[in-house]
């Protein structure tokens, strides 16, 4: 483990797993000014995403990098100048401790080291495919509508992995979002920076969090995503970076 991330090593270096919202941890010297129970909600952590990433890494015997700080402290899956990098409100909940924080200091402490670590790791051990694991809530608490998708596939300009991933899930009978419940063309910061900018095929997988809230659901989706990874390795041409 590094200060910036929790690292899982694996023998199969052709695939790298990322989980930007794996943790709901808040350092002792950071006061968000919120009730502790809010840290168990989707506003603080991608529910189930961390355990799913760990289970998938074990199945694939591949490396995984998991963030170690809550997205309420800083959202590592946002650009440094993004308005929601350090949220003052999330799904209707005020985060008063973030109103007076030192933005530059928090970026320097958490965001910059995390992304420097990712960049160094990918430069030193370039993977052939990057899968970013997330989860989404079935319905936002404030002003939300039901989200019918069981899984979403998010991507920006590079759709080499996304297109076959969407087909894979739909062929399995899953209600699958194509850049839903939000668009990777707007929210794809980590993959834009570390995958697409380096020409590495990648995709963000968003699993609806009610499907991965317990060990049985996590194991089911880990098995499914392991099959997806094998499928992507088979269908993305070697010249695109997969062999």
C-alpha positions in Angstrom: 0.0 0.0 0.0 1.2 3.5 -0.7 -0.2 6.7 0.9 -2.0 7.5 -2.3 -3.6 4.2 -3.1 -4.1 0.6 -2.1 -2.2 -1.6 -4.5 -3.0 -5.2 -5.3 -0.4 -7.0 -7.4 -1.0 -9.8 -9.9 0.9 -11.9 -12.4 -1.3 -10.9 -15.4 0.1 -7.5 -16.2 -1.9 -7.0 -19.4 -5.0 -5.8 -17.5 -5.1 -3.1 -14.8 -8.1 -2.4 -12.6 -8.8 1.0 -11.1 -11.3 2.0 -8.5 -11.3 5.8 -7.8 -14.2 5.7 -5.3 -13.3 2.5 -3.3 -13.1 4.1 0.1 -15.2 6.2 2.5 -12.2 7.0 4.7 -11.8 10.5 6.0 -8.4 11.4 7.6 -8.7 12.3 11.3 -7.5 15.9 10.7 -10.2 16.5 8.0 -13.5 17.7 9.4 -16.3 17.5 6.9 -18.9 18.6 9.4 -21.4 15.8 8.5 -23.1 13.1 10.4 -21.0 9.9 10.4 -23.8 7.8 8.8 -23.5 9.8 5.6 -20.2 8.1 5.0 -22.1 4.9 4.3 -24.1 6.5 1.4 -23.2 6.6 -2.2 -22.2 10.3 -1.9 -19.1 9.1 0.1 -18.2 5.9 -1.6 -19.1 3.8 -4.6 -21.0 1.1 -2.7 -19.6 -2.4 -3.5 -17.1 -1.1 -6.0 -14.1 -1.7 -3.8 -14.9 -5.3 -2.8 -15.9 -6.0 -6.4 -12.5 -4.7 -7.7 -10.7 -6.9 -5.2 -12.6 -10.0 -6.1 -12.1 -9.4 -9.8 -8.4 -8.8 -9.3 -8.2 -12.1 -7.5 -10.0 -13.9 -10.3 -7.9 -12.4 -13.0 -4.7 -12.5 -11.0 -4.1 -8.9 -12.2 -3.1 -5.7 -10.5 -5.6 -3.2 -9.1 -5.2 0.3 -7.7 -7.8 1.4 -5.3 -8.2 4.9 -3.8 -7.9 5.3 -0.1 -9.9 8.5 0.6 -13.6 9.3 0.4 -14.9 11.3 -2.6 -16.3 13.8 -0.1 -12.8 14.7 0.9 -11.8 15.0 -2.8 -13.1 13.3 -5.9 -10.1 11.6 -7.5 -12.2 11.0 -10.7 -12.5 14.7 -11.5 -10.1 17.2 -13.0 -8.4 19.6 -10.6 -10.5 22.5 -11.8 -13.8 20.6 -11.8 -16.6 22.3 -9.8 -17.4 19.1 -7.9 -13.7 18.1 -7.1 -14.3 19.0 -3.4 -18.1 19.0 -3.0 -20.0 21.5 -0.9 -23.2 19.6 -1.5 -23.8 16.1 -2.7 -27.3 14.7 -3.5 -28.9 17.3 -1.3 -26.6 16.9 1.7 -24.5 19.9 2.7 -20.8 19.3 3.4 -20.0 22.4 5.5 -16.5 21.4 6.3 -15.6 21.8 2.6 -16.7 25.5 2.6 -13.5 26.6 4.4 -10.9 24.1 3.2 -7.7 25.0 1.5 -8.4 23.7 -2.1 -4.8 23.8 -3.2 -3.5 22.0 -0.1 -6.1 19.3 -0.5 -5.2 18.7 -4.1 -1.6 18.6 -3.2 -2.2 16.1 -0.4 -4.6 13.7 -2.1 -5.3 14.3 -5.8 -1.9 15.0 -7.2 -0.1 12.1 -5.5 -2.8 9.6 -6.6 -2.5 10.6 -10.2 1.3 10.8 -10.1 1.3 7.2 -8.8 -1.1 6.1 -11.6 1.1 7.8 -14.2 4.3 6.2 -12.9 2.7 2.8 -12.6 1.3 2.8 -16.1 4.6 4.2 -17.5 6.6 1.4 -15.8 4.2 -1.5 -16.4 2.0 -0.5 -19.4 -1.2 -2.6 -19.4 -3.0 -3.5 -22.6 -6.4 -2.8 -21.1 -7.6 -0.7 -18.2 -11.0 -1.4 -16.5 -12.3 1.3 -14.1 -14.9 -0.1 -11.6 -17.6 2.1 -10.2 -21.2 1.8 -8.9 -24.2 4.0 -9.0 -27.3 4.5 -6.9 -30.7 3.2 -8.3 -32.2 6.7 -7.6 -30.9 9.9 -6.2 -32.4 11.0 -3.0 -33.1 14.6 -4.1 -34.8 15.1 -7.5 -33.8 11.8 -8.9 -35.7 9.4 -11.1 -35.4 5.6 -11.2 -32.4 4.4 -13.1 -33.4 1.3 -15.0 -29.9 0.2 -16.0 -28.3 -2.7 -14.2 -24.9 -1.7 -15.6 -23.6 1.2 -17.5 -20.6 1.4 -19.8 -18.9 4.8 -19.9 -16.3 6.0 -22.4 -15.1 9.2 -24.1 -13.7 9.2 -27.6 -12.0 5.8 -27.5 -14.8 3.2 -27.9 -12.6 0.1 -28.7 -13.4 -1.5 -25.4 -16.8 0.1 -24.8 -18.6 -1.1 -27.9 -17.9 -4.8 -27.3 -18.6 -4.4 -23.6 -22.0 -3.0 -24.3 -22.8 -5.9 -26.7 -21.5 -8.4 -24.1 -23.8 -7.2 -21.3 -26.8 -6.9 -23.6 -26.2 -10.4 -25.0 -26.2 -11.6 -21.3 -29.7 -10.0 -20.9 -28.7 -7.0 -18.8 -30.3 -3.6 -19.1 -27.2 -1.8 -20.2 -26.6 1.9 -20.4 -24.5 3.3 -23.3 -22.9 6.3 -21.5 -25.6 6.1 -18.9 -26.5 6.9 -16.1 -24.0 9.6 -17.0 -21.8 10.2 -20.0 -18.1 9.3 -20.1 -17.8 12.2 -22.5 -18.3 14.5 -19.5 -17.1 12.4 -16.5 -14.1 10.3 -17.6 -11.2 12.2 -16.0 -9.1 9.2 -14.8 -9.3 7.2 -18.0 -8.9 10.3 -20.2 -5.6 11.1 -18.4 -4.1 7.6 -17.9 -5.7 5.4 -20.6 -7.0 7.4 -23.6 -4.0 9.9 -23.5 -1.7 6.9 -23.7 -3.5 5.1 -26.4 -4.6 2.2 -24.1 -8.0 0.7 -24.6 -10.2 1.3 -21.6 -13.7 1.4 -20.3 -15.5 2.4 -17.1 -18.0 -0.1 -15.8 -20.8 1.2 -13.6 -22.7 -1.5 -11.7 -26.0 -0.5 -10.0 -25.1 -0.7 -6.3 -28.1 -2.6 -5.1 -26.7 -5.5 -7.2 -23.4 -5.6 -5.3 -24.3 -4.8 -1.7 -23.7 -8.3 -0.4 -21.0 -11.0 -1.0 -23.3 -13.1 -3.3 -23.8 -10.1 -5.6 -20.2 -9.2 -5.6 -19.1 -12.7 -6.5 -21.7 -12.8 -9.3 -20.5 -9.6 -10.8 -16.8 -10.5 -10.3 -17.5 -13.7 -12.3 -19.3 -11.7 -15.0 -16.6 -9.1 -15.3 -13.9 -11.7 -15.5 -15.8 -13.1 -18.5 -16.0 -9.6 -19.9 -12.3 -9.1 -19.5 -11.6 -12.4 -21.4 -14.1 -11.3 -24.1 -12.4 -7.9 -24.6 -9.0 -9.5 -24.8 -10.4 -11.8 -27.6 -12.2 -9.2 -29.6 -10.0 -6.1 -29.5 -7.4 -6.5 -32.2 -3.8 -7.0 -31.2 -2.8 -3.9 -33.1 -5.1 -1.9 -30.7 -3.0 -3.1 -27.8 -4.6 -6.4 -26.8 -2.9 -9.8 -27.5 
